[in-house]
């Protein structure tokens, strides 16, 4: 640990604030999956110095294939300083030390909080687009997003009830991005019902005893862990007919992206199947 901090101190002395600010902002570093994906959609590839390794993980990233053409870097203060960026992007809860070091160097740092609703996405797109100097690309992406959202959004306060069930039996709560996606697809959130309470974790037995109209399995991996294997429990699978369950890859709404709208399209198909059996 001492050796690492000595290395970091040497880098700070060599690449202080004045050296960092002298260069144009065309060396972009991102330390968070959500900012990684926005950078991939908005920045010119030659301006990307490095993204976090998670952006190449197809279990979590919707742009994993595109990310193979750009470099990645370790999410650490030493790595950030060594790459000599002139812009650093990250999330509110990730890589705090690395981002603080970047601020100490006088580098521009952009921090995005997790998107809680679809309306947050245009603002986040423009925050990144303006920071990297690509406002026109940002405005076009925002316009496309808003046009598609308007075309596919369908709100129904009395619509069928859907439960988003994830690893370890966690259910999606009101006030989250997936909750807002449900609303735009014409569903009510199971976790918001008075009979269900505002729980974060729901035992399998309770879910089966009080089933929603649609069970959404929120898959964040291949199911090798015990936590993830709950979603493949035979009892759970047999308790819901095919028309009353669907799988949604977590990567589609893990971050607030234009691709999040793909979930609305998939859920509207599920709703049509439910309506046909009523």
N, C-alpha and C positions, 0 to 999 in steps of 0.2 A: 504493500500500500504506500509506504514512504517513497519507494522508488517511482511509483506512478505519479505521485504529487510533485516530486522533484522534476520529472519530465514535463508535467503540465506547467510548472512555474517557469521552466526554461522557454517553453513555447510562448507563454504570456509575455516574457521579456523581449523575445525576438519579434513577435507580431502584435505589438501593442495597438491601441485604438487608432493612432494616426495612420499606421500602415494599413490597417483593415479598411478605414474609411476612404483611403486614397484611390482604391480600385473601383471601377464601375460595378454596378450590381448585376453581374452576369454569371456569378458562381453561386448557385442555389443549393442549399442543403435542407433536407427535411428529416425530422426525427420522429415522426408519428405517422401511422398508417393513413389516417384521414387526410392529413396535409400532403402525404406522398401522392395519393391518388388525384388530388386536385392539381398538384404540380404537374403530374403526368399529362393531365388533360389540357393544361394551359400553357406550360412553359415550352420553349424550344429545347429539344433534347441536348443540344450542345451546351446549354447553359446550366444543365443539372450536374452538379458535382457529386452528389450522392443522396440516396434515399435510404430509409430504414430497411433492413433485410426482410421484414414482414411483408413488404409490398410484393415480393416474389412468391409468397405462400398462397397458393390457389384456394386453400381452405378459408382464408380470411380476406383476400384481395380480389376485387372484381377485375383488376387490371394487371393480374400477375403475368400474363404473357407479354403484354406491352412493356412491363417493367424489366424484362430480360435484356432489353436493348440499352438500358441506362445503368450507371454504376450504383452500388450500394455501399454503405459504410457502417461501422460499428456505432451504436448509439451511446457515445461516451464523450466527455469533455475533451479528452486527449485527441480523439479522432476528429472532432469538429474543428479544433484549433489547427491540427495538422493539415486539414484540407483547405484551410484559408478561404472560407466562404465570404461573400459580401452580403448574404441574406440567409437567415436561419428561420425555419418554420417548424412549429411543433404544437402539441396539444397541451391543455391545461394541466393534465395529470401525468405527463410522461417526460422523461429526460430533463428533470428540473435543474440538475447540476450543470449539465451541458449547456442548457439555455441561459442559465445565470452567468456562466463563464463567457458566453457569446456577448451578453449585455455588458459585462465588465470590459471586454475588448472594444466596446463601442459599436458593435455590429448591429444592424437593424434586425430585430427579432419580432416575428409575428406569431402570436399564440391564439389558437382557435379552441374554444370550448366545445364539448360534444353537442351536436345538433339535437334539440328536443322536439322539433316539429319540422314539417316540410317547409314552412315559411322561413326557417333559418337558412336554408340551403342557398338561395340567391345571394344573400348578404355575405355568406362565407366564400362563395365563388368569387365575388367581387373583391373581397378583402385580399385573397391570394392573387387574383389577377392584377390588382393595382400594385401590390407589393413587388411583383416580379416584372412589372412594366408591360403587361399584356392586357390592358383594359378592354380593347376591342374584342379579343377572344373571350374575355369574361362576359361582356355584354351579350355576345351571340349565344354563349352557353346558357346564360340566364334566360334569354328570350325563348330558346328552345325548351328549356325546362318548364317555364311558366305556361307555354302553349300546350305542351303535352299534359301537364297537371290539370289544366282547365278542361282538356278534352276527355280525360279518363276519370276525373274525380266524381264520386257519387256519394253524397252524404245521406244517411237514413238513420235518424235517432231511434227508430223502432226496428232497426234491422236485426238480423240473426246475431247470436252471441258467439264470439270466437275467443279461444284461449291460446295464447302463444306459450308453448311449453318447451323449456330448454333443459340443458344438462342439470343434473341434481334436483330436478323438479321445480326449478324457478319459473315463475310466470311473469309476464311483462306487465308492469304497473302503468296506471294512468300518468300522463305527463311525460312520456318517453316518445322517442321517434317512432318505434313500431306501433305504439298506441295511436299516434296520429295517422299512421298509414292505414291502420284498421278503420279509422273513422272515414278516411277518404275513399275507402273501398266499400263503404256501406255496412260496416259491422259495428257491433258494440263489443267493448272489451270485457271479457269474463271477470277479470280481476277488479273491475270497477263496480260489480254488482254488490248490493248490500249484503246478500246472503253469503257471498264469498269473502267479504272483508278485504282489507288492504294488506294482503299478505305478500311476502316476497317468495315464499316457498310453499308448494302445495303437494301434500302426499298423494301418491298415485291412487290410493284407495278413495280419497275424497274426489279426485277428478273423475273417476269412473262412476262413483255414486251420484255425482251431480254433474253430468256431462254437458259441455257446451254444444251448440249446433255444429261448430267446426273446430276441430283440433288442429292447430298449426304446430308442427314439430320444427323448432328452431335449431337447425343443425349447424354446429360450429366446428365439426370435425368428422372423422370417419367412424367414430364409435368405438375406438379401441379402449378408451378409459371407462371405468365403472360409472362415472358420472354421466358420460355420454350414452352409455349402453342402456340407460333407463328408457331412452326414446325408442329402443327396439324391443322392449319387454313384450313378450307374446301376449300377456294379459291386456296390456294397453292396446296393442295392435288389433286384437280380436274384439275389443270393446267398441271400436268405432268402425262402421262401414266405410268403404272406400270414398263414398261421396261426402263423408263427414270428417275427413282428415286430409291434410296436405303437408308436404315438406317445403320449407323455405330455407335456403342456405343463409346462414347468419351474415355472410359477407355482403348480402344485398342491402341490409339496413344497419350494419355495424357502424357505418359512417353515413353522414348526410351527403348524398351524391345524386346526380341525375339518374344513375342506375337504380336508385331506390324506388323510382316510379315503376320499375319492372314488377315489384311486389304487388302494387295496386292492380296491375293487369292480371297477374296470376290469381289474386284473391277474387277479382270480379268473375273469373272463370269458375272458381269454387262456389261463389254465391249463385251463379246461374245454375250449377248442378244441384245445389240445395233447393232452389226455387222450383226446379222441375219435378222434385219429388214431394212437394207440399200439396 
